[in-house]
Amino acid sequence: MSYSSSGRIIIEEFIEKEGPQVDGDVFVHEGRIIFAGFADQHHVEGMSELVPVSLSAPSVHTAEVKELALNELQRLFTLLNFRTGPCNVEFIVGKDGRIYFIDLGPRNGGCNIPFLEMEAYGFDEDMYTIKAAVGDEIPEWSDIYGRNDGHTYVMYYRPYAERNGIYEGLWMSDEFRKRVIKVTPLMTKGQEVRLSYNGNDSAAVVFARFERREDMQETIRNIDRHLRVTVR
């Protein structure tokens, strides 16, 4: 308190989370959430715990957790009189069972999250966002959590250079290449790259599809065996 020029202090409490941090987009139409695409964040040992390098969908969190988050989001949008459009959402579940929102932004998620939502849930977020922006009629959408049959698991990974140098390209294992559905390049060959410092250092956004969640999670845990940035 003696160091505060205003005589005020902020006391913070560390929240222990249960399970992975959740990221994804929801879409609101006429004040009601019509779609909620929740995905799990993944981090790689040795890199910043604040910078997720991968998302996977659907989330491993229980239906009860998703409903709790959905109810809190709906309450917020109602209080704000948020009528129509996308919102990027990040939250954690505390060990006390409560939802703690980390970030809420009235926009589509970065790193092609709308593409992830389309592939994992069938919801064409880009189309809905454009129609909302220009005032077109919004198509009906009946399944708030998307049309996932339980046999489609989608991830994206943002590969980073392991050392400073000149970018040569991406190396993929044959096994992983078969599962890749889209690559969005963020760097060009010959560009200077550096050991990862923040989210701007990723070389690309690579999307892959799996039939089993276990295979997807195993790939993420051992991503260096399947996907690497080549540097000279």
Secondary structure by P-SEA (a helix, b strand, c coil): cccccccbbbbbbbbbbccccccbbbbbccccccbbbbbbbbbcccccccccccccccccccaaaaaaaaaaaaaaaaaacccbbbbbbbbbbccccbbbbccccccccccaaaaaaaaacccaaaaaaaaaaaccccccccccccccccccccbbbbbbbcccccccbbbbcaaaaaaccbbbbccccccccccccccccccbbbbbbbccaaaaaaaaaaccccbbbbcc
